[in-house]
Amino acid sequence: MNTLRNQVQLIGHLGKDPEIKTLESGKKMAKLTIATNDSYLNEQGQKVETTEWHTVTFWGKPVDIIEKYLLKGKEVGISGKLTYRDYEDKDGVKRYVTDIVGNELLLLGGK
């Protein structure tokens, strides 16, 4: 049952090219913005489509694959865990952010 705790799996399309950074230590990081789409029928019977945006951060070896193969629009599957953080913006308002730290990446779709 421990493997089910804090587990996120998504399939979606990249909303923009990945952001790749190399830290002073030499460790690489990739930040992805992934869109997932859903649709349902509202009370009037009309189809409503929604898009949710997710920020996913990868570290280490997957970054090499991301850097080589992923561009805006590419379909991917990811597995990871949710993380939460907060910060104060320039106006002193406390903001809360939910991110996903990815641990598995699956390249989907065509070339």
N, C-alpha and C positions, 0 to 999 in steps of 0.2 A: 504494500500500500504506500510506502514511502516514495515510490517512483511517480505516484500521481500527485504529490504535493507540489503546489506552485509550478504547474506545467502549463505552458501555452503552446498551441499549434495553430499556425495561420497559413493560408494560401492566398496570395494576392499579387498585385503588380506594383513594381517600383514607381513611385511618383516622381522621382528625379534620380539622376546619377548618384551612386554611392559617394559619400564623403570618406576619404581615406586619410588617416593621419598616422605619422610615425612619431612616437614619443622619444624623448632624449635617451631612454634606456634601449631604444631599438625595437621595442614592442609595437606592433601595428594594431590599429583599430579601424573598423569600418562602421559607419552609421548609415542605416537604410531607412527610407520612408516608404512604408508599404500601405497600399489601399486595398481594403476588402469591401466587396459589394454584397448587398442583400436586397431582396425585393419581397413585397407582400401586397395583399389586397386590402385597401382601407374599407371603412364602413359603407362607402358608396360603390364598392366593387371595382375601384380604379387601382391599377398597379402603381405602387410607390416604390421607387428605388432609392436606397441610401448607400452612402459611402462612409466608411470609418477609416481614419488614418492612424497608423501605428509607427512608432519609432523603435527600431531594433538596432542594438549595438553588438557587433561581433569582435572578438579578440583573437589573436594568434593565427593559426594556419588557415582557417576559413577566409581570412582577409585576402590571402593570395588568390583564391578562387574568385572572390567577389571582385577584386581589382581587375582580374583578367577577363571575366565573362559577363559581368552584370552592367546594364545600362538602363536608363529610364524606360519604363514600359515592359520590361522583362518580367515574366511570371515566375514566382519562387514560392517554395514551401519552407517554413522555418519552424523550429522547435526551440523553446527557451523558457525563461522564468521572468515573472513580473518583478520589477523593482520600483520603489517610490522614493521621491526626493522632494524637498521644498527649497525655496529661495525667496529673497525679497527683490522685487523689481526696482527700477530706478525711482519710482514714486513711493517706495516703502511698503508696498502691498505684498503680502505673503502669497506666493504662487505654489501650486502643487503640480508635480509632473509624474506621470506613469510611463515607464520605459520597459522594454523587453531586452534582456540580455540573452542573445542567441547562442545555442550550443550545437545546433544541427542546421544544415542548409541543403535544400534540394532544388536544383535547377529544373524548371518545368517549361513546357511550350517548345516552340521551334527555335531556330537560330536567330 
